[in-house]
Amino acid sequence: MSIAKNNDWDKTFKKSNKVDVKKVNFKNRYGITLVGDLYTPKNKPSDKMAAIAVSGPFGAVKEQASGLYAQTMAERGFITLAFDPSYTGESGGEPRNVASPDINTEDFSAAVDFLSVQDNVDSEKIGIIGICGFGGFGLNAAAMDTRIKATVPVTMYDMTRVSAKGYFDAMDENARYELKQTLNKQRTLDFKKGTYAKASGLPEKLTGEEPQFVQDYYGYYKTPRGFHKRSINSNGNWNTTSSLSLINMPILSYSDEIRSAVLIVHGEKAHSRYFGEDAFKKLKGNNKELLIVEGANHVDLYDNLEKIPFDKIEEFFKLYLKESE
């Protein structure tokens, strides 16, 4: 696990003078090299510390929301790792710009692998934060990986549910079959051409006729607020056929068996709120909590420091990572 070359500060948020950050890389179980930023408090204790791995949103990079969360939680006393998932950002994997319910779940476990062997990390005190689509993958990882002692899905999507059923489950079996026909025809064309057709992304300009949540996404990814050149949502497109595996392999099948602590955070006005509420309904145990943030929409919880409940998130991790002793 070598240290990747450090770049100049290229994040969408201001650099903190309270933490040190270095670029690192590590491999997941499939041999794909993941690249992350490791944040460490400057005033760190001599004892081993609790650690948190952070990823998301879906189509974003570690220089955006996940890095902001990682830096903020490092300021609050945790070692944190914001990483790019497989096939995106600075991480490896070919072809580029594809997603997988299995591999993206594995990416969280690979981050736990990396953190668990750091000299200054207590391997029994590791948690994760997943944002947007990686809230769902993070919760899925918690159902599999018992080393994860506490999980915070923030403004979460279940990417397999929305891919297979559409928003608010509006896609029926016939519509889903037609979608699969289209995607598989494209798969044949891709193979013949040796290239990968790109799915539609955010518009380059708004007309004002777009749904409010699209306008909200635009306001983050396509403006100086959150634009990053390596982000699929800012400056690229997913491969069209990437959604096939998401349609066919639902995550969260065993989320009701998660014994570790979970705090699901969602916005009151988020179009995606039902994903978090439905995921919470399936959880069991008195160490599970749902927090609805008053007045917040989906992207407010990416970077709005007046809306993100960092005090609550800090309290949650300090409680449940301490109890993992």
C-alpha positions as CSV (number, residue, x, y, z in Angstrom):
1,M,0.0,0.0,0.0
2,S,2.1,2.8,-1.3
3,I,1.4,6.5,-1.0
4,A,0.2,8.1,-4.3
5,K,1.7,11.3,-5.5
6,N,0.4,14.3,-3.5
7,N,-1.3,16.9,-5.6
8,D,-1.9,20.6,-5.0
9,W,-5.1,21.3,-3.1
10,D,-7.9,20.6,-5.7
11,K,-10.9,20.2,-3.5
12,T,-14.2,22.0,-3.7
13,F,-13.9,23.0,0.0
14,K,-11.4,25.1,1.9
15,K,-8.4,23.4,3.4
16,S,-8.4,23.1,7.2
17,N,-5.4,24.0,9.2
18,K,-6.4,21.5,11.9
19,V,-5.7,18.3,9.9
20,D,-3.0,16.8,7.8
21,V,-3.9,15.1,4.6
22,K,-2.0,12.7,2.3
23,K,-2.9,10.7,-0.8
24,V,-2.9,7.0,-0.4
25,N,-3.8,4.0,-2.5
26,F,-4.9,0.4,-1.7
27,K,-6.4,-2.5,-3.5
28,N,-9.9,-4.0,-3.1
29,R,-10.6,-7.8,-3.2
30,Y,-10.8,-7.7,-7.0
31,G,-7.4,-6.2,-7.4
32,I,-8.6,-2.7,-8.4
33,T,-6.5,0.1,-7.0
34,L,-8.5,2.6,-5.0
35,V,-7.1,6.1,-4.4
36,G,-8.1,8.1,-1.3
37,D,-7.2,11.1,0.8
38,L,-6.3,10.2,4.4
39,Y,-7.1,12.9,6.9
40,T,-5.4,13.0,10.4
41,P,-6.0,15.5,13.2
42,K,-2.9,17.5,13.9
43,N,-3.5,17.3,17.6
44,K,-3.9,13.6,17.6
45,P,-3.4,11.5,20.9
46,S,-0.6,9.0,21.3
47,D,-3.1,6.2,21.6
48,K,-4.7,4.5,18.6
49,M,-7.7,6.3,17.2
50,A,-11.1,5.6,15.8
51,A,-11.4,5.8,12.0
52,I,-14.1,6.5,9.4
53,A,-14.2,5.7,5.7
54,V,-16.2,8.0,3.5
55,S,-17.4,7.8,-0.1
56,G,-20.1,9.2,-2.3
57,P,-22.2,10.7,-3.7
58,F,-22.9,8.5,-6.7
59,G,-20.9,9.9,-9.6
60,A,-18.9,12.2,-7.4
61,V,-15.2,12.2,-6.3
62,K,-13.4,12.5,-3.0
63,E,-12.6,16.1,-3.7
64,Q,-16.3,16.9,-3.3
65,A,-18.7,16.1,-0.5
66,S,-17.0,13.0,0.8
67,G,-13.8,15.0,1.3
68,L,-15.7,17.7,3.1
69,Y,-17.2,15.1,5.5
70,A,-13.8,13.4,6.0
71,Q,-12.0,16.6,6.7
72,T,-14.7,17.8,9.1
73,M,-14.7,14.5,11.0
74,A,-10.9,14.6,11.2
75,E,-11.2,18.0,12.8
76,R,-13.4,16.4,15.4
77,G,-10.9,13.7,16.4
78,F,-11.2,10.8,13.9
79,I,-8.8,9.5,11.3
80,T,-10.7,9.6,8.1
81,L,-10.4,8.3,4.6
82,A,-12.3,9.8,1.6
83,F,-11.9,7.5,-1.4
84,D,-12.9,7.3,-5.0
85,P,-14.9,4.1,-5.8
86,S,-13.7,1.7,-8.5
87,Y,-13.9,2.9,-12.1
88,T,-14.2,6.5,-11.1
89,G,-12.0,9.5,-10.2
90,E,-8.4,8.6,-9.5
91,S,-9.2,5.0,-8.7
92,G,-8.5,2.2,-11.1
93,G,-10.7,-0.1,-13.1
94,E,-11.6,-0.4,-16.8
95,P,-13.8,0.6,-18.5
96,R,-14.3,3.9,-16.8
97,N,-17.5,5.3,-15.4
98,V,-19.3,2.0,-14.5
99,A,-20.9,1.0,-11.2
100,S,-21.6,-2.3,-9.6
101,P,-23.7,-3.2,-6.5
102,D,-21.1,-5.8,-5.6
103,I,-17.8,-4.0,-6.3
104,N,-19.0,-0.7,-4.9
105,T,-20.0,-2.5,-1.7
106,E,-16.6,-4.2,-1.7
107,D,-14.9,-0.8,-2.0
108,F,-16.1,0.1,1.5
109,S,-14.6,-3.1,2.9
110,A,-11.4,-2.4,1.1
111,A,-11.3,0.9,2.8
112,V,-11.8,-0.9,6.1
113,D,-8.9,-3.2,5.2
114,F,-6.6,-0.2,4.7
115,L,-7.6,1.6,7.8
116,S,-7.4,-1.5,10.0
117,V,-3.7,-1.9,9.4
118,Q,-2.7,1.7,10.0
119,D,-0.4,2.0,13.1
120,N,-2.5,4.9,14.5
121,V,-5.9,3.2,14.0
122,D,-7.8,1.0,16.5
123,S,-9.0,-1.7,14.1
124,E,-12.0,-2.4,16.5
125,K,-13.2,1.2,16.1
126,I,-13.9,1.7,12.4
127,G,-17.1,3.3,11.0
128,I,-18.2,4.4,7.6
129,I,-20.2,7.3,6.0
130,G,-21.9,6.8,2.7
131,I,-23.4,9.7,0.9
132,C,-26.2,9.5,-1.7
133,G,-25.9,6.3,-3.7
134,F,-23.0,5.3,-1.5
135,G,-25.3,5.6,1.5
136,G,-27.1,2.5,0.1
137,F,-23.8,0.7,-0.7
138,G,-22.4,1.6,2.7
139,L,-25.5,0.1,4.4
140,N,-25.1,-2.9,2.3
141,A,-21.5,-3.2,3.4
142,A,-22.5,-3.0,7.0
143,A,-24.8,-6.0,6.4
144,M,-21.8,-8.0,5.2
145,D,-18.7,-6.7,7.0
146,T,-18.8,-7.1,10.8
147,R,-15.7,-5.0,11.2
148,I,-17.8,-2.0,10.5
149,K,-19.0,-0.9,14.0
150,A,-21.1,2.1,13.0
151,T,-22.6,3.4,9.7
152,V,-24.0,6.7,8.7
153,P,-25.9,6.8,5.4
154,V,-26.5,10.4,4.5
155,T,-29.2,11.6,2.0
156,M,-29.1,8.0,0.7
157,Y,-30.3,6.4,-2.5
158,D,-30.8,2.7,-3.1
159,M,-29.3,2.7,-6.5
160,T,-30.6,-0.8,-7.3
161,R,-34.1,0.2,-6.4
162,V,-34.2,3.4,-8.4
163,S,-32.5,1.7,-11.4
164,A,-35.0,-1.2,-11.5
165,K,-38.2,0.6,-10.5
166,G,-37.6,4.3,-11.2
167,Y,-38.4,7.1,-8.8
168,F,-41.1,6.4,-6.3
169,D,-41.3,2.8,-7.8
170,A,-43.2,4.1,-10.9
171,M,-41.6,1.6,-13.3
172,D,-43.7,-1.6,-13.7
173,E,-42.5,-5.0,-15.1
174,N,-43.3,-4.1,-18.7
175,A,-41.5,-0.8,-18.6
176,R,-38.5,-2.5,-16.9
177,Y,-38.5,-5.2,-19.7
178,E,-38.4,-2.5,-22.4
179,L,-35.6,-0.8,-20.6
180,K,-33.6,-4.0,-20.4
181,Q,-34.2,-4.6,-24.1
182,T,-32.8,-1.1,-24.9
183,L,-29.8,-1.6,-22.7
184,N,-29.0,-5.0,-24.1
185,K,-29.3,-3.8,-27.7
186,Q,-26.8,-1.1,-26.7
187,R,-24.6,-3.7,-25.2
188,T,-24.3,-5.5,-28.6
189,L,-23.6,-2.2,-30.3
190,D,-20.9,-1.4,-27.8
191,F,-19.2,-4.7,-28.3
192,K,-19.3,-4.3,-32.1
193,K,-17.8,-0.8,-31.9
194,G,-15.4,-1.5,-29.1
195,T,-16.6,1.6,-27.3
196,Y,-19.2,2.4,-24.6
197,A,-22.1,4.7,-25.2
198,K,-22.6,7.3,-22.6
199,A,-25.8,7.8,-20.6
200,S,-27.4,11.2,-20.4
201,G,-26.1,13.4,-17.6
202,L,-26.9,16.8,-16.2
203,P,-27.7,19.4,-18.8
204,E,-25.0,22.0,-19.7
205,K,-27.5,24.7,-19.2
206,L,-30.9,24.8,-17.4
207,T,-34.1,25.8,-19.1
208,G,-36.1,26.1,-15.9
209,E,-38.4,23.3,-17.0
210,E,-36.3,20.6,-15.2
211,P,-37.6,18.9,-12.0
212,Q,-36.5,20.7,-8.9
213,F,-34.1,17.9,-7.9
214,V,-32.3,18.2,-11.3
215,Q,-31.9,21.9,-10.7
216,D,-30.6,21.2,-7.2
217,Y,-28.0,18.7,-8.7
218,Y,-27.0,21.3,-11.3
219,G,-26.5,23.9,-8.6
220,Y,-24.0,21.7,-6.9
221,Y,-22.2,19.8,-9.7
222,K,-22.2,22.4,-12.5
223,T,-21.3,25.5,-10.6
224,P,-18.2,26.5,-8.7
225,R,-19.9,25.4,-5.6
226,G,-19.2,21.7,-6.3
227,F,-17.7,21.3,-9.8
228,H,-14.8,19.0,-10.2
229,K,-13.2,18.0,-13.5
230,R,-12.9,14.3,-12.5
231,S,-16.5,14.0,-11.2
232,I,-18.9,12.1,-13.6
233,N,-21.8,14.4,-12.5
234,S,-19.8,17.5,-13.2
235,N,-17.8,16.7,-16.3
236,G,-18.8,13.3,-17.7
237,N,-21.3,10.5,-18.1
238,W,-21.9,7.0,-16.8
239,N,-21.8,4.3,-19.4
240,T,-25.3,3.5,-20.6
241,T,-25.1,-0.2,-19.8
242,S,-23.7,0.4,-16.3
243,S,-27.2,0.2,-14.9
244,L,-27.8,-3.4,-16.0
245,S,-26.2,-4.9,-12.8
246,L,-28.0,-2.4,-10.7
247,I,-31.4,-3.5,-12.1
248,N,-30.7,-7.1,-11.6
249,M,-29.0,-7.4,-8.2
250,P,-30.7,-5.6,-5.4
251,I,-28.7,-4.4,-2.4
252,L,-30.0,-4.3,1.3
253,S,-31.3,-7.9,1.1
254,Y,-29.9,-8.6,4.5
255,S,-29.9,-5.1,6.1
256,D,-32.3,-6.4,8.7
257,E,-29.5,-8.5,10.1
258,I,-27.2,-5.5,10.8
259,R,-26.2,-5.7,14.5
260,S,-23.9,-2.7,14.5
261,A,-25.1,0.9,15.0
262,V,-26.8,2.8,12.1
263,L,-27.7,6.5,11.9
264,I,-29.7,7.3,8.7
265,V,-29.6,11.1,8.0
266,H,-32.0,12.6,5.4
267,G,-33.4,15.9,4.5
268,E,-37.1,16.8,5.1
269,K,-37.5,18.2,1.6
270,A,-35.3,15.7,-0.2
271,H,-36.9,14.0,-3.2
272,S,-34.9,10.9,-2.1
273,R,-36.2,10.9,1.5
274,Y,-38.3,7.7,1.0
275,F,-35.1,5.7,0.4
276,G,-33.8,6.5,3.9
277,E,-37.1,6.1,5.6
278,D,-37.8,2.7,4.0
279,A,-34.3,1.5,4.7
280,F,-34.7,2.5,8.4
281,K,-38.0,0.6,8.6
282,K,-36.2,-2.7,7.9
283,L,-33.5,-2.2,10.5
284,K,-33.7,-3.9,13.9
285,G,-32.3,-3.1,17.3
286,N,-32.2,-0.1,19.7
287,N,-28.9,1.1,18.1
288,K,-30.6,2.3,14.9
289,E,-31.8,5.9,14.4
290,L,-33.4,8.0,11.7
291,L,-32.7,11.7,11.7
292,I,-34.7,14.0,9.3
293,V,-33.1,17.4,8.9
294,E,-35.6,20.1,8.9
295,G,-35.8,22.2,5.7
296,A,-33.0,20.3,4.0
297,N,-33.2,19.1,0.4
298,H,-31.0,16.3,-1.1
299,V,-27.9,18.3,-2.0
300,D,-28.0,20.5,1.2
301,L,-26.5,17.5,2.9
302,Y,-23.6,17.5,0.5
303,D,-22.0,20.7,1.6
304,N,-24.4,23.0,3.5
305,L,-22.7,23.4,6.9
306,E,-25.8,24.9,8.3
307,K,-27.8,21.8,7.5
308,I,-25.4,18.9,7.9
309,P,-25.8,17.6,11.5
310,F,-22.1,17.1,12.2
311,D,-22.6,17.5,15.9
312,K,-25.0,14.6,15.9
313,I,-22.8,12.5,13.6
314,E,-19.8,13.1,15.9
315,E,-21.8,12.1,18.9
316,F,-23.0,8.9,17.2
317,F,-19.5,7.8,16.2
318,K,-18.0,8.6,19.6
319,L,-20.7,6.6,21.3
320,Y,-20.7,3.5,19.2
321,L,-17.1,3.3,18.3
322,K,-16.2,3.6,22.0
323,E,-18.7,0.8,22.8
324,S,-17.0,-1.5,20.3
325,E,-14.1,-2.0,22.8
